Amino acid sequence: MKTFKELLAESTKTYAVRVKIAGDLPEGFEAKFKDYMTKYETVEFKKVGSTPVQEHPHEFPRIKNKEVAIYDVETSYPISFPQLEGVLAEQFGLALDHIRVKHPADITEIMPDDEGEYESKLMDTEYKDAPKLDQPLYGDEYNMSLFKELMTDRSEQSATQDAGKLISMGDEQGETLLKREDKNPEGVQTGSITRHSK
């Protein structure tokens, strides 16, 4: 059986951060960045790589023809992403719109596969991707089949419900059909429903 100290050592939580910096980096940036992250007790620091020069790098729409350096950092203390962006810009003299900090498993990190040109589904007037159906879902024939199905359901429901009690209606000369006997404590008037002849 493991001791409490061993269990505690295994349960330490770490916080992962992905830092992306577009453009040219200052001299000695990686070493200085690694030193700066030690105040968050760095568990792991690695440079994932750099993207090739792109006309519009992913997540940097205002920047043209630059490469993006990507770093993954894992720390023992939590880091606020906007705060880290601001500190990196201030400490290393980088423009704030050249820095992105996020979680490595962020949904924007998943790049879509470029399998040709994008075609809008709204412009497809022939509905090529629509599923093929045996019967149409419109027209008189469809409406009649729907009506028959509803009538079948209605007859099944009425057969399963218990029949109610029959109450005689009384004579036509104003006999009381329903009389409320209880006293209403809330002050709402109670009365009777009577049937009147014409």
Contact map, one row per residue, 1 for C-alpha under 8 A:
111000000000000000000000000000000000000000000000000000000000000000000000000000000000000000000000000000000000000000000000000000000000000000000000000000000000000000000000000000000000000000000000000000
111101100000000000000000000000000000000000000000000000000000000000000000000000000000000000000000000000000000000000000000000000000000000000000000000000000000000000000000000000000000000000000000000000
111111100000000000000000000000000000000000000000000000000000000000000000000000000000000000000000000000000000000000000000000000000000000000000000000000000000000000000000000000000000000000000000000000
011111110000000000000000000000000000000000000000000000000000000000000000000000000000000000000000000000000000000000000000000000000000000000000000000000000000000000000000000000000000000000000000000000
001111111000000000000000000000000000000000000000000000000000000000000000000000000000000000000000000000000000000000000000000000000000000000000000000000000000000000000000000000000000000000000000000000
011111111100000000000000000000000000000000000000000000000000000000000000000000000000000000000000000000000000000000000000000000000000000000000000000000000000000000000000000000000000000000000000000000
011111111110000000000000000000000000000000000000000000000000000000000000000000000000000000000000000000000000000000000000000000000000000000000000000000000000000000000000000000000000000000000000000000
000111111111000000000000000000000000000000000000000000000000000000000000000000000000000000000000000000000000000000000000000000000000000000000000000000000000000000000000000000000000000000000000000000
000011111111000000000000000000000000000000000000000000000000000000000000000000000000000000000000000000000000000000000000000000000000000000000000000000000000000000000000000000000000000000000000000000
000001111111000000000000000000000000000000000000000000000000000000000000000000000000000000000000000000000000000000000000000000000000000000000000000000000000000000000000000000000000000000000000000000
000000111111100000000000000000000000000000000000000000000000000000000000000000000000000000000000000000000000000000000000000000000000000000000000000000000000000000000000000000000000000000000000000000
000000011111110000000000000000000000000000000000000000000000000000000000000100000000000000000000000000000000000000000000000000000000000000000000000000000000000000000000000000000000000000000000000000
000000000011111000000000000000000000000000000000000000000000000000000000000100000000000000000000000000000000000000000000000000000000000000000000000000000000000000000000000000000000000000000000000000
000000000001111100000000000000000000000000100000000000000000000000000000011111000000000000000000000000000000000000000000000000000000000000000000000000000000000000000000000000000000000000000000000000
000000000000111110000000000000000000000000000000000000000000000000000000011111100000000000000000000000000000000000000000000000000000000000000000000000000000000000000000000000000000000000000000000000
000000000000011111000000000000000000000000000000000000000000000000000001111000000000000000000000000000110000000000000000000000000000000000000000000000000000000000000000000000000000000000000000000000
000000000000001111100000000000000000000000000000000000000000000000000001110000100000000000000000000011110000000000000000000000000000000000000000000000000000000000000000000000000000000000000000000000
000000000000000111110000000000000000000000000000000000000000000000000111100000000000000000000000000011110000000000000000000000000000000000000000000000000000000000000000000000000000000000000000000000
000000000000000011111000000000000000000000000000000000000000000000000111100000000000000000000000001111000000000000000000000000000000000000000000000000000000000000000000000000000000000000000000000000
000000000000000001111100000000000000000000000000000000000000000000011110000000000000000000000000001110000000000000000000000000000000000000000000000000000000000000000000000000000000000000000000000000
000000000000000000111110100000000000000000000000000000000000000000011100000000000000000000000000011100000000000000000000000000000000000000000000000000000000000000000000000000000000000000000000000000
000000000000000000011111000000000000000000000000000000001001001001111000000000000000000000000000011000000000000000000000000000000000000000000000000000000000000000000000000000000000000000000000000000
000000000000000000001111100000000000000000000000000000000000000001111000000000000000000000000000010000000000000000000000000000000000000000000000000000000000000000000000000000000000000000000000000000
000000000000000000000111110000000000000000000000000000000000000001100000000000000000000000000000000000000000000000000000000000000000000000000000000000000000000000000000000000000000000000000000000000
000000000000000000001011111010000000000000000000000000000000000000000000000000000000000000000000000000000000000000000000000000000000000000000000000000000000000000000000000000000000000000000000000000
000000000000000000000001111110000000000000000000000000000000000000000000000000000000000000010000000000000000000000000000000000000000000000000000000000000000000000000000000000000000000000000000000000
000000000000000000000000111110000000000000000000000000000000000000000000000000000000000000000000000000000000000000000000000000000000000000000000000000000000000000000000000000000000000000000000000000
000000000000000000000000011111110000000000000000000000000000000000000000000000000000000000000000000000000000000000000000000000000000000000000000000000000000000000000000000000000000000000000000000000
000000000000000000000000111111111000000000000000000000000000000000000000000000000000000000010000000000000000000000000000000000000000000000000000000000000000000000000000000000000000000000000000000000
000000000000000000000000000111111100000000000000000000000000000000000000000000000000000000000000000000000000000000000000000000000000000000000000000000000000000000000000000000000000000000000000000000
000000000000000000000000000111111110000000000000000000000000000000000000000000000000000000000000000000000000000000000000000000000000000000000000000000000000000000000000000000000000000000000000000000
000000000000000000000000000111111111000000000000000000000000000000000000000000000000000000000000000000000000000000000000000000000000000000000000000000000000000000000000000000000000000000000000000000
000000000000000000000000000011111111100000000000000000000000000000000000000000000000000000000000000000000000000000000000000000000000000000000000000000000000000000000000000000000000000000000000000000
000000000000000000000000000001111111110000001000000000000000000000000000000000000000000000000000000000000000000000000000000000000000000000000000000000000000000000000000000000000000000000000000000000
000000000000000000000000000000111111110000000000000000000000000000000000000000000000000000000000000000000000000000000000000000000000000000000000000000000000000000000000000000000000000000000000000000
000000000000000000000000000000011111111000000000000000000000000000000000000000000000000000000000000000000000000000000000000000000000000000000000000000000000000000000000000000000000000000000000000000
000000000000000000000000000000001111111111000000000000000000000000000000000000000000000000000000000000000000000000000000000000000000000000000000000000000000000000000000000000000000000000000000000000
000000000000000000000000000000000111111111000000000000000000000000000000000000000000000000000000000000000000000000000000000000000000000000000000000000000000000000000000000000000000000000000000000000
000000000000000000000000000000000001111111000000000000000000000000000000000000000000000000000000000000000000000000000000000000000000000000000000000000000000000000000000000000000000000000000000000000
000000000000000000000000000000000000111111000000000000000000000000000000001111100000000000000000000000000000000000000000000000000000000000000000000000000000000000000000000000000000000000000000000000
000000000000000000000000000000000000111111100000000000000000000000000000001110000000000000000000000000000000000000000000000000000000000000000000000000000000000000000000000000000000000000000000000000
000000000000000000000000000000000000111111111000000000000000000000000000111100000000000000000000000000000000000000000000000000000000000000000000000000000000000000000000000000000000000000000000000000
000000000000010000000000000000000000000011111000000000000000000000000000111100000000000000000000000000000000000000000000000000000000000000000000000000000000000000000000000000000000000000000000000000
000000000000000000000000000000000000000001111100000000000000000000000001111000000000000000000000000000000000000000000000000000000000000000000000000000000000000000000000000000000000000000000000000000
000000000000000000000000000000000100000001111110000000000000000000000011110000000000000000000000000000000000000000000000000000000000000000000000000000000000000000000000000000000000000000000000000000
000000000000000000000000000000000000000000011111000000000000000000000011100000000000000000000000000000000000000000000000000000000000000000000000000000000000000000000000000000000000000000000000000000
000000000000000000000000000000000000000000001111100000000000000000001111000000000000000000000000000000000000000000000000000000000000000000000000000000000000000000000000000000000000000000000000000000
000000000000000000000000000000000000000000000111110000000000000000001111000000000000000000000000000000000000000000000000000000000000000000000000000000000000000000000000000000000000000000000000000000
000000000000000000000000000000000000000000000011111000000000000000001110000000000000000000000000000000000000000000000000000000000000000000000000000000000000000000000000000000000000000000000000000000
000000000000000000000000000000000000000000000001111100000000000000111100000000000000000000000000000000000000000000000000000000000000000000000000000000000000000000000000000000000000000000000000000000
000000000000000000000000000000000000000000000000111111000000000000111000000000000000000000000000000000000000000000000000000000000000000000000000000000000000000000000000000000000000000000000000000000
000000000000000000000000000000000000000000000000011111000000000001110000000000000000000000000000000000000000000000000000000000000000000000000000000000000000000000000000000000000000000000000000000000
000000000000000000000000000000000000000000000000001111101000000011110000000000000000000000000000000000000000000000000000000000000000000000000000000000000000000000000000000000000000000000000000000000
000000000000000000000000000000000000000000000000001111111000000111100000000000000000000000000000000000000000000000000000000000000000000000000000000000000000000000000000000000000000000000000000000000
000000000000000000000000000000000000000000000000000011111000001111000000000000000000000000000000000000000000000000000000000000000000000000000000000000000000000000000000000000000000000000000000000000
000000000000000000000000000000000000000000000000000001111101111111000000000000000000000000000000000000000000000000000000000000000000000000000000000000000000000000000000000000000000000000000000000000
000000000000000000000100000000000000000000000000000011111111101111110000000000000000000000000000000000000000000000000000000000000000000000000000000000000000000000000000000000000000000000000000000000
000000000000000000000000000000000000000000000000000000011111100000000000000000000000000000000000000000000000000000000000000000000000000000000000000000000000000000000000000000000000000000000000000000
000000000000000000000000000000000000000000000000000000001111100000000000000000000000000000000000000100000000000000000000000000000000000000000000000000000000000000000000000000000000000000000000000000
000000000000000000000100000000000000000000000000000000011111111000000000000000000000000000000000110000000000000000000000000000000000000000000000000000000000000000000000000000000000000000000000000000
000000000000000000000000000000000000000000000000000000011111111100000000000000000000000000000000000000000000000000000000000000000000000000000000000000000000000000000000000000000000000000000000000000
000000000000000000000000000000000000000000000000000000010001111100000000000000000000000000000000000000000000000000000000000000000000000000000000000000000000000000000000000000000000000000000000000000
000000000000000000000100000000000000000000000000000000111001111111000000000000000000000000000000010000000000000000000000000000000000000000000000000000000000000000000000000000000000000000000000000000
000000000000000000000000000000000000000000000000000001111000111111000000000000000000000000000000000000000000000000000000000000000000000000000000000000000000000000000000000000000000000000000000000000
000000000000000000000000000000000000000000000000000011111000001111100000000000000000000000000000000000000000000000000000000000000000000000000000000000000000000000000000000000000000000000000000000000
000000000000000000000111000000000000000000000000000111111000001111110000000000000000000000000000000000000000000000000000000000000000000000000000000000000000000000000000000000000000000000000000000000
000000000000000000000111000000000000000000000000011111001000000011111000000000000000000000000000000000000000000000000000000000000000000000000000000000000000000000000000000000000000000000000000000000
000000000000000000011110000000000000000000000000011110001000000001111100000000000000000000000000000000000000000000000000000000000000000000000000000000000000000000000000000000000000000000000000000000
000000000000000000011110000000000000000000000011111000000000000000111110000000000000000000000000000000000000000000000000000000000000000000000000000000000000000000000000000000000000000000000000000000
000000000000000001111000000000000000000000000011110000000000000000011111000000000000000000000000000000000000000000000000000000000000000000000000000000000000000000000000000000000000000000000000000000
000000000000000001110000000000000000000000001111100000000000000000001111100000000000000000000000000000000000000000000000000000000000000000000000000000000000000000000000000000000000000000000000000000
000000000000000111100000000000000000000000011111000000000000000000000111110000000000000000000000000000010000000000000000000000000000000000000000000000000000000000000000000000000000000000000000000000
000000000000000111100000000000000000000001111100000000000000000000000011111000000000000000000000000000000000000000000000000000000000000000000000000000000000000000000000000000000000000000000000000000
000000000000011110000000000000000000000001111000000000000000000000000001111100000000000000000000000000000000000000000000000000000000000000000000000000000000000000000000000000000000000000000000000000
000000000000011100000000000000000000000111110000000000000000000000000000111111000000000000000000000000000000000000000000000000000000000000000000000000000000000000000000000000000000000000000000000000
000000000001111000000000000000000000000111100000000000000000000000000000011111000000000000000000000000000000000000000000000000000000000000000000000000000000000000000000000000000000000000000000000000
000000000000011000000000000000000000000110000000000000000000000000000000001111100000000000000000000000000000000000000000000000000000000000000000000000000000000000000000000000000000000000000000000000
000000000000011000000000000000000000000100000000000000000000000000000000001111110000000000000000000000000000000000000000000000000000000000000000000000000000000000000000000000000000000000000000000000
000000000000001010000000000000000000000100000000000000000000000000000000000011111011000000000000000000000000000000000000000000000000000000000000000000000000000000000000000000000000000000000000000000
000000000000000000000000000000000000000000000000000000000000000000000000000001111111000000000000000000000000000000000000000000000000000000000000000000000000000000000000000000000000000000000000000000
000000000000000000000000000000000000000000000000000000000000000000000000000000111111100000000000000011000000000000000000000000000000000000000000000000000000000000000000000000000000000000000000000000
000000000000000000000000000000000000000000000000000000000000000000000000000000011111110000000000000010000000000000000000000000000000000000000000000000000000000000000000000000000000000000000000000000
000000000000000000000000000000000000000000000000000000000000000000000000000000111111111000000000000000000000000000000000000000000000000000000000000000000000000000000000000000000000000000000000000000
000000000000000000000000000000000000000000000000000000000000000000000000000000111111111100000000000010000000000000000000000000000000000000000000000000000000000000000000000000000000000000000000000000
000000000000000000000000000000000000000000000000000000000000000000000000000000001111111110000001001110000000000000000000000000000000000000000000000000000000000000000000000000000000000000000000000000
000000000000000000000000000000000000000000000000000000000000000000000000000000000111111111000001000000000000000000000000000000000000000000000000000000000000000000000000000000000000000000000000000000
000000000000000000000000000000000000000000000000000000000000000000000000000000000011111111100000000000000000000000000000000000000000000000000000000000000000000000000000000000000000000000000000000000
000000000000000000000000000000000000000000000000000000000000000000000000000000000001111111111100000000000000000000000000000000000000000000000000000000000000000000000000000000000000000000000000000000
000000000000000000000000000000000000000000000000000000000000000000000000000000000000111111111111001000000000000000000000000000000000000000000000000000000000000000000000000000000000000000000000000000
000000000000000000000000000000000000000000000000000000000000000000000000000000000000011111111100000000000000000000000000000000000000000000000000000000000000000000000000000000000000000000000000000000
000000000000000000000000000000000000000000000000000000000000000000000000000000000000001111111000000000000000000000000000000000000000000000000000000000000000000000000000000000000000000000000000000000
000000000000000000000000010010000000000000000000000000000000000000000000000000000000000111111100000000000000000000000000000000000000000000000000000000000000000000000000000000000000000000000000000000
000000000000000000000000000000000000000000000000000000000000000000000000000000000000000111111110000000000000000000000000000000000000000000000000000000000000000000000000000000000000000000000000000000
000000000000000000000000000000000000000000000000000000000000000000000000000000000000000111011111011000000000000000000000000000000000000000000000000000000000000000000000000000000000000000000000000000
000000000000000000000000000000000000000000000000000000000000000000000000000000000000000010001111111000000000000000000000000000000000000000000000000000000000000000000000000000000000000000000000000000
000000000000000000000000000000000000000000000000000000000000000000000000000000000000110010000111111000000000000000000000000000000000000000000000000000000000000000000000000000000000000000000000000000
000000000000000000000000000000000000000000000000000000000001000000000000000000000000000000000011111100000000000000000000000000000000000000000000000000000000000000000000000000000000000000000000000000
000000000000000000001110000000000000000000000000000000000001001000000000000000000000000000000111111100000000000000000000000000000000000000000000000000000000000000000000000000000000000000000000000000
000000000000000000111100000000000000000000000000000000000000000000000000000000000000100010000111111110000000000000000000000000000000000000000000000000000000000000000000000000000000000000000000000000
000000000000000000111000000000000000000000000000000000000010000000000000000000000000100000000000111111000000000000000000000000000000000000000000000000000000000000000000000000000000000000000000000000
000000000000000011110000000000000000000000000000000000000000000000000000000000001101100000000000001111100000000000000000000000000000000000000000000000000000000000000000000000000000000000000000000000
000000000000000011100000000000000000000000000000000000000000000000000000000000001000000000000000000111110100000000000000000000000000000000000000000000000000000000000000000000000000000000000000000000
000000000000000111000000000000000000000000000000000000000000000000000000000000000000000000000000000011111100000000000000000000000000000000000000000000000000000000000000000000000000000000000000000000
000000000000000111000000000000000000000000000000000000000000000000000001000000000000000000000000000001111100100000000000000000000000000000000000000000000000000000000000000000000000000000000000000000
000000000000000000000000000000000000000000000000000000000000000000000000000000000000000000000000000000111110100000000000000000000000000000000000000000000000000000000000000000000000000000000000000000
000000000000000000000000000000000000000000000000000000000000000000000000000000000000000000000000000001111111110000000000000000000000000000000000000000000000000000000000000000000000000000000000000000
000000000000000000000000000000000000000000000000000000000000000000000000000000000000000000000000000000001111110000000000000000000000000000000000000000000000000000000000000000000000000000000000000000
000000000000000000000000000000000000000000000000000000000000000000000000000000000000000000000000000000000111111000000000000000000000000000000000000000000000000000000000000000000000000000000000000000
000000000000000000000000000000000000000000000000000000000000000000000000000000000000000000000000000000011111111000000000000000000000000000000000000000000000000000000000000000000000000000000000000000
000000000000000000000000000000000000000000000000000000000000000000000000000000000000000000000000000000000111111100000000000000000000000000000000000000000000000000000000000000000000000000000000000000
000000000000000000000000000000000000000000000000000000000000000000000000000000000000000000000000000000000001111110000000000000000000000000000000000000000000000000000000000000000000000000000000000000
000000000000000000000000000000000000000000000000000000000000000000000000000000000000000000000000000000000000011111000000000000000000000000000000000000000000000000000000000000000000000000000000000000
000000000000000000000000000000000000000000000000000000000000000000000000000000000000000000000000000000000000001111100000000000000000000000000000000000000000000000000000000000000000000000000000000000
000000000000000000000000000000000000000000000000000000000000000000000000000000000000000000000000000000000000000111111000000000000000000000000000000000000000000000000000000000000000000000000000000000
000000000000000000000000000000000000000000000000000000000000000000000000000000000000000000000000000000000000000011111000000000000000000000000000000000000000000000000000000000000000000000000000000000
000000000000000000000000000000000000000000000000000000000000000000000000000000000000000000000000000000000000000001111100000000000000000000000000000000000000000000000000000000000000000000000000000000
000000000000000000000000000000000000000000000000000000000000000000000000000000000000000000000000000000000000000001111110000000000000000000000000000000000000000000000000000000000000000000000000000000
000000000000000000000000000000000000000000000000000000000000000000000000000000000000000000000000000000000000000000011111000000000000000000000000000000000000000000000000000000000000000000000000000000
000000000000000000000000000000000000000000000000000000000000000000000000000000000000000000000000000000000000000000001111101000000000000000000000000000000000000000000000000000000000000000000000000000
000000000000000000000000000000000000000000000000000000000000000000000000000000000000000000000000000000000000000000000111111100000000000000000000000000000000000000000000000000000000000000000000000000
000000000000000000000000000000000000000000000000000000000000000000000000000000000000000000000000000000000000000000000011111100000000000000000000000000000000000000000000000000000000000000000000000000
000000000000000000000000000000000000000000000000000000000000000000000000000000000000000000000000000000000000000000000001111110000000000000000000000000000000000000000000000000000000000000000000000000
000000000000000000000000000000000000000000000000000000000000000000000000000000000000000000000000000000000000000000000011111110000000000000000000000000000000000000000000000000000000000000000000000000
000000000000000000000000000000000000000000000000000000000000000000000000000000000000000000000000000000000000000000000001111111110000000000000000000000000000000000000000000000000000000000000000000000
000000000000000000000000000000000000000000000000000000000000000000000000000000000000000000000000000000000000000000000000011111100000000000000000000000000000000000000000000000000000000000000000000000
000000000000000000000000000000000000000000000000000000000000000000000000000000000000000000000000000000000000000000000000000111110000000000000000000000000000000000000000000000000000000000000000000000
000000000000000000000000000000000000000000000000000000000000000000000000000000000000000000000000000000000000000000000000000111111100000000000000000000000000000000000000000000000000000000000000000000
000000000000000000000000000000000000000000000000000000000000000000000000000000000000000000000000000000000000000000000000000101111100000000000000000000000000000000000000000000000000000000000000000000
000000000000000000000000000000000000000000000000000000000000000000000000000000000000000000000000000000000000000000000000000000111110000000000000000000000000000000000000000000000000000000000000000000
000000000000000000000000000000000000000000000000000000000000000000000000000000000000000000000000000000000000000000000000000000111111000000000000000000000000000000000000000000000000000000000000000000
000000000000000000000000000000000000000000000000000000000000000000000000000000000000000000000000000000000000000000000000000000001111100000000000000000000000000000000000000000000000000000000000000000
000000000000000000000000000000000000000000000000000000000000000000000000000000000000000000000000000000000000000000000000000000000111110000000000000000000000000000000000000000000000000000000000000000
000000000000000000000000000000000000000000000000000000000000000000000000000000000000000000000000000000000000000000000000000000000011111100000000000000000000000000000000000000000000000000000000000000
000000000000000000000000000000000000000000000000000000000000000000000000000000000000000000000000000000000000000000000000000000000001111100000000000000000000000000000000000000000000000000000000000000
000000000000000000000000000000000000000000000000000000000000000000000000000000000000000000000000000000000000000000000000000000000000111110000000000000000000000000000000000000000000000000000000000000
000000000000000000000000000000000000000000000000000000000000000000000000000000000000000000000000000000000000000000000000000000000000111111100100000000000000000000000000000000000000000000000000000000
000000000000000000000000000000000000000000000000000000000000000000000000000000000000000000000000000000000000000000000000000000000000001111100100000000000000000000000000000000000000000000000000000000
000000000000000000000000000000000000000000000000000000000000000000000000000000000000000000000000000000000000000000000000000000000000000111111110000000000000000000000000000000000000000000000000000000
000000000000000000000000000000000000000000000000000000000000000000000000000000000000000000000000000000000000000000000000000000000000000111111110000000000000000000000000000000000000000000000000000000
000000000000000000000000000000000000000000000000000000000000000000000000000000000000000000000000000000000000000000000000000000000000000001111111000000000000000000000000000000000000000000000000000000
000000000000000000000000000000000000000000000000000000000000000000000000000000000000000000000000000000000000000000000000000000000000000001111111100000000000000000000000000000000000000000000000000000
000000000000000000000000000000000000000000000000000000000000000000000000000000000000000000000000000000000000000000000000000000000000000111111111110000000000000000000000000000000000000000000000000000
000000000000000000000000000000000000000000000000000000000000000000000000000000000000000000000000000000000000000000000000000000000000000001111111111000000000000000000000000000000000000000000000000000
000000000000000000000000000000000000000000000000000000000000000000000000000000000000000000000000000000000000000000000000000000000000000000011111111100000000000000000000000000000000000000000000000000
000000000000000000000000000000000000000000000000000000000000000000000000000000000000000000000000000000000000000000000000000000000000000000001111111110000000000000000000000000000000000000000000000000
000000000000000000000000000000000000000000000000000000000000000000000000000000000000000000000000000000000000000000000000000000000000000000000111111111000000000000000000000000000000000000000000000000
000000000000000000000000000000000000000000000000000000000000000000000000000000000000000000000000000000000000000000000000000000000000000000000011111111100000000000000000000000000000000000000000000000
000000000000000000000000000000000000000000000000000000000000000000000000000000000000000000000000000000000000000000000000000000000000000000000001111111110000000000000000000000000000000000000000000000
000000000000000000000000000000000000000000000000000000000000000000000000000000000000000000000000000000000000000000000000000000000000000000000000111111111000000000000000000000000000000000000000000000
000000000000000000000000000000000000000000000000000000000000000000000000000000000000000000000000000000000000000000000000000000000000000000000000011111111100000000000000000000000000000000000000000000
000000000000000000000000000000000000000000000000000000000000000000000000000000000000000000000000000000000000000000000000000000000000000000000000001111111110000000000000000000000000000000000000000000
000000000000000000000000000000000000000000000000000000000000000000000000000000000000000000000000000000000000000000000000000000000000000000000000000111111111000000000000000000000000000000000000000000
000000000000000000000000000000000000000000000000000000000000000000000000000000000000000000000000000000000000000000000000000000000000000000000000000011111111100000000000000000000000000000000000000000
000000000000000000000000000000000000000000000000000000000000000000000000000000000000000000000000000000000000000000000000000000000000000000000000000001111111110000000000000000000000000000000000000000
000000000000000000000000000000000000000000000000000000000000000000000000000000000000000000000000000000000000000000000000000000000000000000000000000000111111111000000000000000000000000000000000000000
000000000000000000000000000000000000000000000000000000000000000000000000000000000000000000000000000000000000000000000000000000000000000000000000000000011111111100000000000000000000000000000000000000
000000000000000000000000000000000000000000000000000000000000000000000000000000000000000000000000000000000000000000000000000000000000000000000000000000001111111110000000000000000000000000000000000000
000000000000000000000000000000000000000000000000000000000000000000000000000000000000000000000000000000000000000000000000000000000000000000000000000000000111111110000000000000000000000000000000000000
000000000000000000000000000000000000000000000000000000000000000000000000000000000000000000000000000000000000000000000000000000000000000000000000000000000011111111000000000000000000000000000000000000
000000000000000000000000000000000000000000000000000000000000000000000000000000000000000000000000000000000000000000000000000000000000000000000000000000000001111111000000000000000000000000000000000000
000000000000000000000000000000000000000000000000000000000000000000000000000000000000000000000000000000000000000000000000000000000000000000000000000000000000111111100000000000000000000000000000000000
000000000000000000000000000000000000000000000000000000000000000000000000000000000000000000000000000000000000000000000000000000000000000000000000000000000000001111110000000000000000000000000000000000
000000000000000000000000000000000000000000000000000000000000000000000000000000000000000000000000000000000000000000000000000000000000000000000000000000000000000011111000000000000000000000000000000000
000000000000000000000000000000000000000000000000000000000000000000000000000000000000000000000000000000000000000000000000000000000000000000000000000000000000000001111100000000000000000000000000000000
000000000000000000000000000000000000000000000000000000000000000000000000000000000000000000000000000000000000000000000000000000000000000000000000000000000000000000111110000000000000000000000000000000
000000000000000000000000000000000000000000000000000000000000000000000000000000000000000000000000000000000000000000000000000000000000000000000000000000000000000000011111000000000000000000000000000000
000000000000000000000000000000000000000000000000000000000000000000000000000000000000000000000000000000000000000000000000000000000000000000000000000000000000000000001111100000000000000000000000000000
000000000000000000000000000000000000000000000000000000000000000000000000000000000000000000000000000000000000000000000000000000000000000000000000000000000000000000000111110000000000000000000000000000
000000000000000000000000000000000000000000000000000000000000000000000000000000000000000000000000000000000000000000000000000000000000000000000000000000000000000000000011111000001000000000000000000000
000000000000000000000000000000000000000000000000000000000000000000000000000000000000000000000000000000000000000000000000000000000000000000000000000000000000000000000001111100101000000000000000000000
000000000000000000000000000000000000000000000000000000000000000000000000000000000000000000000000000000000000000000000000000000000000000000000000000000000000000000000000111111100000000000000000000000
000000000000000000000000000000000000000000000000000000000000000000000000000000000000000000000000000000000000000000000000000000000000000000000000000000000000000000000000011111100000000000000000001110
000000000000000000000000000000000000000000000000000000000000000000000000000000000000000000000000000000000000000000000000000000000000000000000000000000000000000000000000001111100000000000000000001110
000000000000000000000000000000000000000000000000000000000000000000000000000000000000000000000000000000000000000000000000000000000000000000000000000000000000000000000000001111110000000000000000011110
000000000000000000000000000000000000000000000000000000000000000000000000000000000000000000000000000000000000000000000000000000000000000000000000000000000000000000000000011111111000000000000000011000
000000000000000000000000000000000000000000000000000000000000000000000000000000000000000000000000000000000000000000000000000000000000000000000000000000000000000000000000000001111110000000000001111000
000000000000000000000000000000000000000000000000000000000000000000000000000000000000000000000000000000000000000000000000000000000000000000000000000000000000000000000000110000111110000000000001111000
000000000000000000000000000000000000000000000000000000000000000000000000000000000000000000000000000000000000000000000000000000000000000000000000000000000000000000000000000000011111000000000001110000
000000000000000000000000000000000000000000000000000000000000000000000000000000000000000000000000000000000000000000000000000000000000000000000000000000000000000000000000000000011111100000000011100000
000000000000000000000000000000000000000000000000000000000000000000000000000000000000000000000000000000000000000000000000000000000000000000000000000000000000000000000000000000000111110000000111000000
000000000000000000000000000000000000000000000000000000000000000000000000000000000000000000000000000000000000000000000000000000000000000000000000000000000000000000000000000000000011111000000000000000
000000000000000000000000000000000000000000000000000000000000000000000000000000000000000000000000000000000000000000000000000000000000000000000000000000000000000000000000000000000001111100000000000000
000000000000000000000000000000000000000000000000000000000000000000000000000000000000000000000000000000000000000000000000000000000000000000000000000000000000000000000000000000000000111110000100000000
000000000000000000000000000000000000000000000000000000000000000000000000000000000000000000000000000000000000000000000000000000000000000000000000000000000000000000000000000000000000011111111100000000
000000000000000000000000000000000000000000000000000000000000000000000000000000000000000000000000000000000000000000000000000000000000000000000000000000000000000000000000000000000000001111110000000000
000000000000000000000000000000000000000000000000000000000000000000000000000000000000000000000000000000000000000000000000000000000000000000000000000000000000000000000000000000000000000111110000000000
000000000000000000000000000000000000000000000000000000000000000000000000000000000000000000000000000000000000000000000000000000000000000000000000000000000000000000000000000000000000000111111000000000
000000000000000000000000000000000000000000000000000000000000000000000000000000000000000000000000000000000000000000000000000000000000000000000000000000000000000000000000000000000000000111111100000000
000000000000000000000000000000000000000000000000000000000000000000000000000000000000000000000000000000000000000000000000000000000000000000000000000000000000000000000000000000000000000100111110000000
000000000000000000000000000000000000000000000000000000000000000000000000000000000000000000000000000000000000000000000000000000000000000000000000000000000000000000000000000000000001001100011111000000
000000000000000000000000000000000000000000000000000000000000000000000000000000000000000000000000000000000000000000000000000000000000000000000000000000000000000000000000000000000011000000001111100000
000000000000000000000000000000000000000000000000000000000000000000000000000000000000000000000000000000000000000000000000000000000000000000000000000000000000000000000000000000011111000000000111110000
000000000000000000000000000000000000000000000000000000000000000000000000000000000000000000000000000000000000000000000000000000000000000000000000000000000000000000000000000000011110000000000011111000
000000000000000000000000000000000000000000000000000000000000000000000000000000000000000000000000000000000000000000000000000000000000000000000000000000000000000000000000000001111100000000000001111100
000000000000000000000000000000000000000000000000000000000000000000000000000000000000000000000000000000000000000000000000000000000000000000000000000000000000000000000000000111111000000000000000111110
000000000000000000000000000000000000000000000000000000000000000000000000000000000000000000000000000000000000000000000000000000000000000000000000000000000000000000000000000111000000000000000000011111
000000000000000000000000000000000000000000000000000000000000000000000000000000000000000000000000000000000000000000000000000000000000000000000000000000000000000000000000000111000000000000000000001111
000000000000000000000000000000000000000000000000000000000000000000000000000000000000000000000000000000000000000000000000000000000000000000000000000000000000000000000000000000000000000000000000000111
